[in-house]
Amino acid sequence: MTNTNSRQSEYPIDPLFLDRWSPRAFDGKSMPKEHFLTILDAAHWAPSASNNQPWRFVYAHKGSPDWDKFVGLLMEGNQRWAKNASVLLFVLSRTYNISSDGEKKPAGTHSFDAGAAWLSLALQSHFLGYHAHGMAGIFKDKIVETLNVPDGYVVEAAVAIGTIVDKSTLPDDLAEREVPSTRLPLSEVAFEGSFTGKAD
């Protein structure tokens, strides 16, 4: 087992997987653009089915003319803390593939592949000394309209990236939640031979 970051794995995994987590307390400082481009570059090297690379990223840096617009696309609960991130980013995915004859066909793994890109982004952020926090609390229809998302693409999630600071900078209710989360036991999520877990 591995012990780090107030977490303990059941088997000896690399500490990176326990040290990576999703805080809300960010310092509100800008990020060098070359750091963010490195993060994006890592994300776009994620694996995807048939190398179709369905992910797309639309982003804004804190202090840019687009910043307030991006913050406004988050639900209020996320706006409270994500406004102090260095970068806000929306992960999109293309729902179709284009065959060799130019025909559009449904892409069954577009969300799965975009998830791989998100993890690559989160890990590269961690390597550079930042933290990335993914969010589902967003206004998807408003994002599509505001950011000119074309037909055939869906909004998957938002991500806030920044430098972590002490949780005392958060409102009290958020500070209470500012701890690395645990996970279900491995036996509840992985089954040999057939699905033997609870259907919930």
N, C-alpha and C positions, 0 to 999 in steps of 0.2 A: 504494500500500500504506500501511497504518497501523502504526506502531510505538508500543506502550505496554504497560506492565505485563509486561515481558519477553516479549511476544508480538508477532508480526508477521502481518498479514493479507496475502492475495495481491492484494487490490484495496482502494481507499480507502473503508473503512467508518467509521462513527462510532466513536470511541474507547470509548464505553460498552460495546460488545460484547466488547472485549478487557479492559477494566478490571473487568467483572463476572466473578467466579470464585467458587469454593466452598471457602473455607478451613475449617480445623478449630479453629484457635486463637481462642477467644472469651474475653472478659474476665469473664464470669460475672455481670455487673451487670444489674439490672432495666431494662426498657425502658418509657418513658412510654406509658401505654395509648393516648394519642391518636396517638402515632407508629405503633403497631401497627394501630390502626383505619384509619389512612391507608393502610397497606400492604394491608390486607384490602380496602379500598374500591377501590384500584387493581386488585387481582386480580379482583374481581367485575365489573369493566367489560371483561374480556377478551371477544373474539369467540367465538361458538358457533353451531353449526348451528341455523338457524331460531330463534335467540335462546333456546334451551332452557335454557341456563345449568345444566348438569348438575353442576357442581362444588359441593362442600360442604367446609367447613373446621372441624375440631375442634381446639382449641388450649388450651395452658396457659402461664401466665407463670411464670418462675422465682420461687421463693419462695411460690407459691400452694399450697393444700392438695393440688392435683392433680399437682404437679410430679413427685414421685417415681414416681407411677403412670405418667405419660407416659414418663419416662426408662426405666422397666422394660419398655415396649413396643418398645424398640429392641433390636436384637441387641447382644451385649456389645461388639463392636468399635466400634460407634457410641456406645454409652453412655460409653465412656472419654473422649470429647471433647465430645459433644453435651450432657452434663450442665452444661457451662459456657456454654451459649447463654442468651439472654434469653427466648426463646420457643421452644416446640416445637409443631409443628402437623402434623396429618395431613390429607392431601388425599384426599377421597373423590369418587366420581362416581356419578351415577344412571344405571343401565344401560338405562333405558326412557324413552320420551316418552309423553305422554298426548295422544291425538288429540282432535279437537273433540267427538267423541261419548263421550269418557271412557274409551276403550280404551287399555290399555297396549301400546305397541309397542316392539320393541328399538331402542335408540339406537346406531347404528353408529359414532358419532363421540364418544362420551362420554369416552373416554380422551384422544383428540386434543384435545378442548375443555378438559379439565382441565389438559392440558399447557400450553395457552395461558394459563390462569389462573396456573399456577405461574410461567411466565416473567414475567408481569405483576407478580406478587408479588416475584420476585427483582429486577427492575429498579427497582421503587419502593423496595425495601429499600436498594438501592445509592444511589438519589437522596437518601435520608435519612441516608446515612453508615453504613449497616449492610451486612452480608453475609448471604446466604441459602445454605444448603447442603442440597440435596435428598438423600434417602437411600432406598435400596431394601432395606437390611438391617433389616427390621422383622418383627414377628410379626403377620401379617395376621389370622389366625384369632383370636388373643388380642385384637387391637384391636377386631374386630367385637363380641366378647363383652363386653369391658371398657367400651367406649364406647357400647354400646347402638346399634350401627349397624343400621338396619332392612333388611329384605329388599329387594333391588333396587338396593342400593348396593355398590360395591366400594371397597376401600382401594387407592389408587394409590401413595402414597409418603408419607414423612415429610419435614419441613423443619425445620432448625434455623436460627434467625435471631439475630444478635447483633453485637457490636462486635469487630472483629478486634484481636488483640494479637500480639506477637512470637511466632514459632514456638518459641522457647526454652521457652515455658510448656507445651509438649506433651511427652509421652514421646518418647524418642529415635527410635523407629521411625516415629512419626507425623510428627515434625519433619522427617525426611528427605524425606517426601512432600509437605511443605507448600509447594508451588510451583504457580503457575498452569499448568494443563495445555495441551498443544498440541492441534491438530486434524489429522485426515487431510487430505491435499490435496483441494482442491475437485473436482478431476478424478476422484477416487475415490468421490464421493458424488452428483454431479450429471451427468446424461447427456441429451444432446439426441436426441430421436427414439425411442430405445428403451433398455432397460437393457443397458448394455455393460460394466458393471463385474464384478468377481469375485463369485461367489456365496458366497464364504467357506465 
